[in-house]
């Protein structure tokens, strides 16, 4: 059996570590592991691979596979795999859902509380060297939890974790997911879900349903703030800029964007009521340790013919 690990990442933290490969070789001495950082095209290496670990795949690369049975993404997002040829194929797809959930939960809550207590405005005043308490009376009065209705869009492990912690602080929380199970609104009732929300937190995956669903008309249903640590393409960015300028949205905290990196000329950079983090919510010192354990567990399951963890429904997109 051959496992091909094809690491395309430019940032050192996200490059597949050689020590993880060494641990896998030690645990599975009968498996042939090959890792590449792009020294050779994937089209050349994929032909005899049984298992592929990579962050994205093109139809051309996939067409060269002859033995492929399973692809694992070391990240959560799998939009780069969902082209027609692959979706229709019998090749299984897994992702790393949950591996960095705790980091995303903490980051999401940090962004939310920062907006509610006016931290972006405090940084603006700091840069102006202005000790201005009057601003926080007339222009932005900070909020306490009981005053805020939170809506969490996407209620997987991250959404549940965010909701649990916010409830413990006294926030009123409701949720939305695709099915409407777990006490959530179903996706087809998105407009009803948005009514009365002061704070929308997006932790949902990008699917055919969710892409572009938070547009200007839906932003007008909200009373206040947006945090997005889910997928950038869920929000129509130009509509968000308009809503922020008009005061329909009081503030936003964004870790993900329609196109990354965020363009230097984007109006979002200069808006004092916007927090921007460069898609770092998932950064964790524990990431690769947890990722190693997930891959080891799934390799054991694959060998034994058992159901894989984090199996993706390719047609649904998550």
Secondary structure as UniProt FT lines:
FT   STRAND          2..6
FT   HELIX           12..14
FT   HELIX           18..27
FT   TURN            29..30
FT   STRAND          32..36
FT   HELIX           42..45
FT   HELIX           46..48
FT   STRAND          51..54
FT   HELIX           59..63
FT   STRAND          70..72
FT   HELIX           79..81
FT   HELIX           84..88
FT   STRAND          92..94
FT   TURN            97..100
FT   HELIX           101..116
FT   TURN            117..118
FT   HELIX           119..127
FT   TURN            128..129
FT   TURN            133..134
FT   HELIX           135..138
FT   HELIX           145..147
FT   STRAND          149..153
FT   HELIX           157..168
FT   TURN            169..170
FT   STRAND          172..177
FT   TURN            182..183
FT   STRAND          185..186
FT   HELIX           187..189
FT   HELIX           190..194
FT   TURN            195..196
FT   STRAND          199..202
FT   TURN            208..212
FT   HELIX           216..219
FT   TURN            220..221
FT   STRAND          225..228
FT   HELIX           232..234
FT   HELIX           237..246
FT   STRAND          251..254
FT   TURN            264..265
FT   HELIX           267..270
FT   TURN            272..273
FT   STRAND          274..276
FT   TURN            281..282
FT   TURN            285..286
FT   HELIX           287..304
FT   TURN            309..310
FT   TURN            314..317
//
